[in-house]
Amino acid sequence: MACDLWLVPLVDVLCHSPENPFSEELARYDQALSDAGQPPVPVYSYMPGLSGDVAPIACFDYDALHFLRRAYLLTLQGLEVTPVDALGGDYEQLLEMFESAAQRSHLVWHYDHAGAYVPLDFPHPVANDELLAGGGPLGSSHGLLRELELVAPAIGIDPVHPPAAPAPPDRHTDLDEPAVVPSASFGTGPFAREHHVWLGLHAAATRSLGQGSMIVFS
């Protein structure tokens, strides 16, 4: 099953437009952030070269995303990260054993099919009943990037000099179709699928912070 990541520029030409398709989501995020003592989602003035266009940034499959989450939880607990071919009971056990750590993680505690990361730095994902009933916890792009840098060495990536990210998808990937299979250029080792997801998320997080965009799962 495929998972697309999109970048939504948080510029006034989009956010202040009466036709903004994300207006309801942004209102929910602002309320949840306010309840958590955080500032609202930032909205930036238009600048040349940055439009209000929403664009894809990465695509990978859900299983591979969970492989990376598994590697992160193992790394966080100081346990050995071993490659796997399929999700098994050990991942479920990890989520149960380290539930509180998982719920403090921007990478792990996030719905697969929806939700967002915003370019604000807060320590743990923000959630309330309304978010959990819809798109799921709201993550921080800063927090996501920190967690990606933490898990990188365990799967053989140098976080200071990472490989180039895969090209973004050229179209929306339907939920029930297979995701793009990583090519050999993104690694053929035991953690090739984790690499593919890491590179996509890393590209999204760095772009989110660099241009003031929201990352949206679809």
N, C-alpha and C positions, 0 to 999 in steps of 0.2 A: 504494500500500500504506500502510495506516494505522499510526501509532505512538501509543500512549497513554502518558501519564506519570501515575503515581500517587504520592501522598504516604502514607508509612507512619509514623505517629507513634511515636517511639522512647520510649514510656512503659512503665513497669513492668507495667501491667495487660495489655499485649500481649506485651512482650518476655520477661516472666517466666512467662507462661502456658504450661502444658504443651501447649496446642493452638496455640501460635504457628506460623503457616504459614511464617514466615521464619527459623525457628531454625537450620536448616542453613546458609542463606546468611549469617546473622550470625556463625555460628561460623567460616565460611571467611573472612569479612571481618576478624574479629578476629585470626585467625592471620596473614593477609597483612599486616595493619597492624603486628602485633607484629614480624614478620620485617623490616619496613621501618623499625623503630624508632619507630613511632607508637603513640599510646594506642588502646585499643579503641573500638569504636562506642559513643557515649554513650547511656546509658539514663536517662531522667528520671523523677522522681516524678510521679504523677498530679496534675493540677491541674484545678480546676473549669473546665468549658468545653472541655476537650481529652480526648477518649476515645481508645480504641485502634482506632477505626474507620479502615480504609484507604479513601481517597477519590481519585477522579480529579482531576487539576489541569489537564491540557492534552491536546490531540490535534492531530497534524499528519501530513503524509506524509513518507516516507523521503527522497524526492528533495529536498523543500524543506529537510530537515535537512542534507543534503549541500551544498545551495546555501549555507547559512549557514556550514558548515565551510569551504567553498571561500573565502568572503569573509573568514573569519578568517585563514586561512593567507596570503592575499594581503596583508591588512592587516599581519600580523605581519612579513612580509618587505619591507614598504614599497612594495608594488606596487599599481597601480591596480585598484580593484574595479569591474568592469563587470558589468552584468546578463546573465544567460543564461536561455534558454528550456528548456534540457535539459542534463543532465549529459553532458559530452563528454570527449575525451581530455585536455584541459587539466587537468581535476581529477585524473585519474590521474597525470599528469606532476607536478603539484604535490605529491601524496602521495609520489611517488618522489624528487623533488628535495629535498624538505624532510622526509624521513622522521623524522629525529631530533626536529625541532620538532613534528611531528604527534604523535609518541609522548610528548611532554612536555605535550601539551595535554589538558586535561580535557574540552573541547568536542569535539575531533576524535577522540582515541583512546578510543573507547567503542563497544561493540557497539550496533547499531541496535535489536535486538529484545529485549535483556535487560541485566542489569547494574544498577548503582545509583550514586548519589551520596550521601555521608553528610556531616552537618554537623560536619566536622573540617577544619582548615586544614593541608594538606600540599602541597608544591610541585608534584609531578607525580603522575599517576595511579599507583596501586599495582597491581602485577600479579605473579602467580606462575603456575606451570604449571596449578595447579588452577583458578584464576580464568579463565585464558585458554581452558581446555577447557570452561568452562561459561558463566557470564554475562559474562565479559570483564573488562577493567580496572576497578578501583574508583576512582571520581572523588570529588573534594572539592566540596561545594556552594560553599565560599568561592572555590575556584579557578575553577569554572564561572562564577560571578558576575563575577569579575574579567575573564575573557575575553569575556563578553558585553558588558561595559562598554567594552572595548577596540575591539570590532568595530562597536559601535553607530553611531558617526558615519559610518562608511564606507557604511552602508546607509540613512542618513538618519534615525536615531533619536537623540534627546537622552537619554543614559543617566541624567542627573540628573532629568529630568522626562519619563519615558517615557509613551506612551499607555496607557490601561487595557488589561489583558489580555483576550483572548476568554473567554467563559464556558466553564467546564469541560464536558466531554462528560457527558451524562446517563446513559450506559451504556458498557459495554466495547465497543470497536471491534474487530471481527475483523481479523486480520492481512491477509486477502486482499480486504477491501473498501476502497473509496476513502476517504481521509480527508476530513474536513470542509473544504470550499473556503473560503478566507478571504473574509469579506464586505467590502463597500466601506468599512466603518467602520475596517478595519484597514489601509487603504492600497490604492490602485489603481495606484501607480507601478511602476517597473521592478523594485523590490525587495519587492513585496507579499508574496511567499511567504516570503522571508527574515524580513520583519517578523513574520509570523504565528508562525513558529517561535521567533524571538527573544523575543516577548512571552510565549509559553507557557513557555519555559525560564526566563525571568527571573522569572515568577510562581512557578514551582516552586522556584527557588533562594532567592528571598527568603522564601517560606513555610517552606522547609526550615530556614533559619537562624533565622527568627523564632519558630518553634514547636518546633524540635528534631525534624524529621522526616527520613526517608530518602526520596530520590527513586528510584522504580523504573520502568524501561522495561518495557513489555509490548506 
